[in-house]
């Protein structure tokens, strides 16, 4: 799992724990107090939930900013990122195949400078790799995850949390619910010989938030 997606999931798990605790306190209030007192206590607890929800959304926004900044830094020109040996392959008189280019992309996918050099070679030689990582896709993918996280926060607040045995949070953030292009942008491309993992089928809530 991407580091930033993992951070978003941590926020969701923490908020879910808070929501479950508030749900339990509400239940106890209605079990122990008279109706008017229980109602007043529930109002206080719902205000706490509202504040916790706002904090969770602020945290998701902060993580998104970090992720976008990291994506830009990934592609920032930096001579220290240059792999001289592989760059010589790209500059020399070598007839690299599509498979060769894919292997180089797998090797250097964490290095935007080298990815750009590989992409330039591919374009100049009419090679079309299955996918070339780029800043725009990384940013779009992180924005999709942030939207999904905010949608999940709404669901957690509305349900007063999901129980520990629910797959709702356990499966959140795994590949399988957005375009392959965006998934590859942050989960990475694999060697051609690597077996594809089974795709998750759970709905992680990657939907635009209404009214936000």
C-alpha positions as CSV (number, residue, x, y, z in Angstrom):
1,X,0.0,0.0,0.0
2,X,1.2,3.5,-0.8
3,X,2.6,5.4,2.2
4,X,0.1,8.2,1.8
5,X,-2.8,5.9,1.2
6,X,-1.8,4.1,4.4
7,X,-1.8,7.3,6.3
8,X,-5.3,8.0,5.0
9,X,-6.4,4.6,6.2
10,X,-5.0,5.2,9.6
11,X,-7.1,8.3,9.9
12,X,-10.2,6.3,8.9
13,X,-9.4,3.6,11.5
14,X,-8.9,6.2,14.2
15,X,-12.1,8.0,13.4
16,X,-14.0,4.7,13.3
17,X,-12.7,3.8,16.8
18,X,-13.9,7.2,18.0
19,X,-17.3,6.7,16.4
20,X,-17.7,3.2,17.9
21,X,-16.8,4.6,21.4
22,X,-19.4,7.4,21.0
23,X,-22.0,4.8,19.9
24,X,-21.3,2.8,23.0
25,X,-21.6,5.8,25.2
26,X,-24.9,6.7,23.6
27,X,-26.3,3.3,24.2
28,X,-25.1,3.4,27.9
29,X,-26.8,6.8,28.3
30,X,-30.1,5.5,27.1
31,X,-29.8,2.5,29.2
32,X,-28.9,4.3,32.4
33,X,-30.7,7.7,32.3
34,X,-34.1,9.1,31.9
35,X,-35.1,10.0,28.4
36,X,-34.5,13.8,28.7
37,X,-31.1,13.3,30.3
38,X,-30.2,10.6,27.8
39,X,-31.2,12.9,24.9
40,X,-29.0,15.7,26.3
41,X,-26.1,13.4,26.7
42,X,-26.6,12.1,23.1
43,X,-26.5,15.7,21.8
44,X,-23.2,16.2,23.6
45,X,-21.8,13.0,22.1
46,X,-23.0,13.9,18.6
47,X,-21.2,17.2,18.9
48,X,-18.0,15.3,19.8
49,X,-18.5,13.1,16.8
50,X,-18.9,16.2,14.6
51,X,-15.7,17.7,15.9
52,X,-13.9,14.4,15.4
53,X,-15.2,14.2,11.8
54,X,-13.9,17.7,11.0
55,X,-10.5,16.8,12.4
56,X,-10.4,13.6,10.3
57,X,-11.3,15.6,7.2
58,X,-8.5,18.1,8.0
59,X,-6.0,15.2,8.4
60,X,-7.0,13.8,5.0
61,X,-6.6,17.2,3.4
62,X,-3.1,17.4,4.9
63,X,-2.1,14.0,3.7
64,X,-3.3,14.8,0.2
65,X,-1.1,17.9,0.2
66,X,1.8,15.8,1.3
67,X,1.1,13.3,-1.4
68,X,0.8,15.9,-4.2
69,X,4.1,17.5,-3.0
70,X,5.8,14.1,-3.1
71,X,4.5,13.5,-6.6
72,X,6.0,16.8,-7.8
73,X,9.3,16.1,-6.0
74,X,9.4,12.7,-7.7
75,X,9.6,14.4,-11.1
76,X,11.8,17.4,-10.0
77,X,15.1,17.7,-11.9
78,X,17.9,16.4,-9.8
79,X,21.3,15.2,-11.1
80,X,21.7,13.0,-8.1
81,X,18.9,10.8,-9.4
82,X,20.7,10.0,-12.7
83,X,21.7,6.4,-13.2
84,X,24.7,6.9,-15.5
85,X,24.9,3.3,-16.7
86,X,21.3,3.1,-17.7
87,X,21.3,6.6,-19.1
88,X,24.2,5.4,-21.4
89,X,21.9,2.7,-22.7
90,X,19.3,5.2,-23.6
91,X,21.8,7.6,-25.2
92,X,23.9,4.9,-27.0
93,X,23.3,3.0,-30.2
94,X,21.3,0.2,-28.6
95,X,18.1,-1.3,-30.0
96,X,16.1,-1.6,-26.9
97,X,12.8,-3.7,-27.1
98,X,9.5,-2.9,-25.5
99,X,10.3,-5.5,-22.8
100,X,13.7,-3.8,-22.2
101,X,11.9,-0.4,-21.7
102,X,9.3,-2.0,-19.4
103,X,12.1,-3.5,-17.3
104,X,13.8,-0.1,-17.0
105,X,10.5,1.5,-16.0
106,X,10.0,-1.1,-13.3
107,X,13.6,-0.6,-12.1
108,X,13.3,3.2,-12.0
109,X,9.6,3.9,-11.3
110,X,10.5,5.6,-8.0
111,X,12.8,8.0,-9.9
112,X,11.0,10.5,-12.0
113,X,14.1,11.8,-13.7
114,X,15.0,8.4,-15.1
115,X,11.4,7.7,-16.0
116,X,11.3,10.8,-18.1
117,X,14.5,9.8,-19.8
118,X,13.1,6.4,-20.5
119,X,9.8,7.9,-21.8
120,X,11.8,10.1,-24.1
121,X,13.7,7.2,-25.6
122,X,10.5,5.2,-26.0
123,X,8.8,8.1,-27.8
124,X,11.8,8.7,-30.1
125,X,11.9,5.0,-31.0
126,X,8.2,4.4,-31.5
127,X,7.9,2.1,-28.4
128,X,4.7,2.2,-26.5
129,X,5.1,0.7,-23.0
130,X,1.9,-0.5,-21.2
131,X,2.3,2.4,-18.8
132,X,4.7,5.2,-18.0
133,X,4.4,6.8,-14.5
134,X,3.7,10.5,-14.5
135,X,3.0,13.3,-12.1
136,X,-0.6,14.0,-13.3
137,X,-1.7,10.4,-12.8
138,X,-0.1,10.3,-9.3
139,X,-1.9,13.5,-8.3
140,X,-5.3,12.3,-9.8
141,X,-4.9,8.9,-8.0
142,X,-4.2,10.6,-4.6
143,X,-7.2,12.9,-5.1
144,X,-9.4,9.9,-5.8
145,X,-8.2,8.3,-2.6
146,X,-8.8,11.5,-0.6
147,X,-12.3,11.7,-2.0
148,X,-12.9,8.1,-1.2
149,X,-11.6,8.7,2.4
150,X,-13.9,11.7,2.9
151,X,-16.8,9.6,1.6
152,X,-15.9,6.9,4.0
153,X,-15.7,9.4,6.9
154,X,-19.3,10.4,6.0
155,X,-20.3,6.7,6.1
156,X,-18.6,6.1,9.4
157,X,-20.3,9.2,11.0
158,X,-23.7,8.1,9.6
159,X,-23.3,4.5,10.9
160,X,-21.6,5.5,14.2
161,X,-18.7,3.3,13.2
162,X,-18.2,-0.1,11.6
163,X,-17.8,-3.2,13.8
164,X,-14.4,-4.8,14.0
165,X,-15.5,-7.8,11.9
166,X,-16.6,-5.6,9.0
167,X,-14.6,-5.7,5.8
168,X,-15.4,-2.1,5.1
169,X,-12.2,-0.7,6.6
170,X,-10.1,-3.8,6.3
171,X,-10.3,-3.6,2.5
172,X,-10.2,0.1,2.1
173,X,-7.2,1.4,0.1
174,X,-6.5,-1.9,-1.7
175,X,-6.2,-1.9,-5.6
176,X,-9.2,-2.8,-7.6
177,X,-11.7,0.0,-7.6
178,X,-10.3,2.7,-9.8
179,X,-8.8,2.8,-13.3
180,X,-5.7,0.7,-13.8
181,X,-3.8,3.7,-15.0
182,X,-4.3,5.5,-11.7
183,X,-3.6,2.4,-9.7
184,X,-0.3,1.9,-11.5
185,X,0.6,5.5,-10.8
186,X,0.9,5.0,-7.1
187,X,0.9,1.2,-6.5
188,X,3.6,0.7,-9.1
189,X,4.1,-1.3,-12.3
190,X,5.4,-4.9,-12.0
191,X,7.9,-7.1,-13.9
192,X,6.2,-8.8,-16.8
193,X,6.8,-12.2,-15.2
194,X,5.1,-11.2,-12.0
195,X,1.7,-12.7,-11.4
196,X,-1.2,-10.3,-11.1
197,X,-2.8,-10.3,-7.6
198,X,-6.5,-11.0,-7.4
199,X,-8.6,-7.8,-7.7
200,X,-10.7,-6.7,-4.8
201,X,-14.3,-6.3,-5.5
202,X,-15.4,-4.3,-2.5
203,X,-16.8,-0.8,-3.0
204,X,-14.3,1.5,-1.3
205,X,-16.5,4.6,-1.7
206,X,-14.4,6.3,-4.5
207,X,-17.3,8.7,-5.3
208,X,-17.4,12.5,-5.5
209,X,-18.7,14.0,-2.2
210,X,-22.0,15.7,-2.7
211,X,-22.3,19.2,-1.3
212,X,-18.6,19.4,-0.3
